[in-house]
Amino acid sequence: MKTSPWQPIPERRPARVQLDREQIIDAALRISDAEGIDAVSTRRVAAEFGTGPSSLYAHVSNKDELLRLMFDRICGEIQLPPHEPDRWQEQIKELMLHTHEILQAHNDLAQVALAMIPTGPNALRASEWMFALAIKGGLPPHYGSWAIERIFLYVTADAYENSIWRAQMRHLEQTKEQVEQEVRAELKEYFAGLPDDRFPYLRAHPDAMTSGTVQERFEWGLDLLIDGLSRYVVK
């Protein structure tokens, strides 16, 4: 029998949103890539699915866990080629340059690795690759372990610092090149104007103090770290 037009329509509860952890990580990464990790919260992610934060708690316990999962997800983007022990230092540099690019492609997510030790499956996969390569190249295991930690810290810290610069560039509506040129010019003028009796070398070499691009300086520092490992190789 059809419902009469004057009878109230029975309430219908909306279908429950079916979520899984991967969907949650996907949504959180979209937010982080666009706005940074400060914009990520369980409430904000839940809103992407039209639901409340409690619907996420079966999959992630809090924001800290979500950030760790997000970081491990991007570690899965790292490509690990077959080992070439004869060129282990070159391979480590190639891996770190590749990792640096990935970190920079995800806004300020590198900050997560500065506050915790990445131990997710994808991060461990990259650590295992680098650790094994260092040992095959002749480094004692404890130095191989230290090399992973120190070099990765340098790479993540640099990527995070670059994310701060990019945020400033967006605010100023300037390109990376424009900002670098302006900062270089301002610093050069500043160094050249320092009191000669107190800072004679800084004043005399403003060009040297402001030379090189951000990327050139990053790669030079990476070379310093990796080349220094050769002194610890056991032959």
VENHUJO-V389508 format. One record per residue. SS is DSSP state (A for helix, B for strand, O for the rest). PSI is psi as a letter, one per 30 degrees, with the letter a starting at -180 (999 if undefined). Layout:
BEGIN
SS:PSI, SS:PSI
END
This chain:
BEGIN
O:k, O:k, O:k, O:k, O:f, O:f, O:k, O:k, O:k, O:k, O:k, O:k, O:k, O:k, O:k, O:k, O:k, O:j, O:l, O:l, A:e, A:e, A:e, A:e, A:e, A:e, A:e, A:e, A:e, A:e, A:e, A:e, A:e, A:e, A:f, O:l, A:f, A:f, A:f, O:k, O:l, A:e, A:e, A:e, A:e, A:e, A:f, A:f, O:g, O:h, O:a, O:l, A:e, A:f, A:f, A:f, O:f, O:f, O:e, O:k, O:e, O:a, A:e, A:e, A:e, A:e, A:e, A:e, A:e, A:e, A:e, A:e, A:e, A:f, A:f, O:f, O:f, O:k, O:k, O:j, O:l, O:k, O:k, O:i, A:f, A:f, A:h, A:e, A:e, A:e, A:e, A:e, A:e, A:e, A:e, A:e, A:e, A:e, A:e, A:e, A:e, A:e, A:e, A:f, O:f, O:h, O:b, O:g, O:f, O:f, A:e, A:e, A:f, A:f, O:f, O:l, O:j, O:j, O:g, O:l, A:e, A:e, A:e, A:e, A:e, A:e, A:e, A:e, A:e, A:e, A:e, A:e, A:e, A:e, A:e, A:f, O:f, O:g, B:k, O:k, A:e, A:e, A:e, A:e, A:e, A:e, A:e, A:e, A:e, A:e, A:e, A:e, A:e, A:e, A:e, A:e, A:e, A:e, A:e, A:e, A:e, A:e, A:e, A:e, A:e, A:e, A:e, A:e, A:e, A:e, A:e, A:f, O:h, O:l, O:l, A:e, A:e, A:e, A:e, A:e, A:e, A:e, A:e, A:e, A:e, A:e, A:e, A:e, A:e, A:e, A:e, A:f, O:g, O:l, O:k, O:f, O:f, O:e, O:h, A:e, A:e, A:e, A:e, A:f, O:h, A:e, A:e, A:e, A:f, O:g, O:l, O:k, O:l, A:e, A:e, A:e, A:e, A:e, A:e, A:e, A:e, A:e, A:e, A:e, A:e, A:e, A:e, A:f, A:f, A:f, A:f, A:g, B:k, O:j, O:999
END
